[in-house]
Amino acid sequence: MTEQAKRVIKKYPNRRLYDTSESKYVTLHDVRKLVLDDVRFCVIDKKSGEDITRNILLQIIVEQEEVSEPILSTDVLQQMIGFYGNSVNALAGDFLRNSVNLFYQQQKRLQSQVTSALSLAPLPSAFTEAAKRNLELWQRMQESFFRTGGLLNPDTDKTEK
């Protein structure tokens, strides 16, 4: 998707976010919903014109880490901080990105296999429906984590729907 096709959200000096497509102010919760709904967007600082999408995504991750079961342990965060300014900084970023993408692809493959098996197996319909709902919930949670963390390239790693 081109930069022009992305939804533009402007961040004003008063810290408010304005969705130019919807012509309304939005919250971090609204931006998180855009991520979950797979809507491509960028956040631009109104004053400087700088793309601050990463900063907003990091704020959302911090918020999620505070209100739900944390994904990133203290040890992991400390190790990640240790990579900054280190000679392995770029290597660590590439490794993390590739590892998460590999995990994501494996999960997609597993979900596909489970979905296929559920459609072929003569299971009671209540069990089949419950399993499908659980699979869909897991998929949404996983995609949300990867997209929110910026660890998924939305242009090449979209889940087939």
Secondary structure as UniProt FT lines:
FT   HELIX           3..5
FT   STRAND          7..11
FT   TURN            13..14
FT   STRAND          17..19
FT   TURN            20..23
FT   STRAND          24..26
FT   HELIX           28..36
FT   TURN            37..38
FT   STRAND          41..45
FT   TURN            46..48
FT   HELIX           53..67
FT   HELIX           74..83
FT   TURN            84..85
FT   TURN            87..88
FT   HELIX           89..120
FT   HELIX           125..148
FT   TURN            149..150
FT   TURN            154..156
//
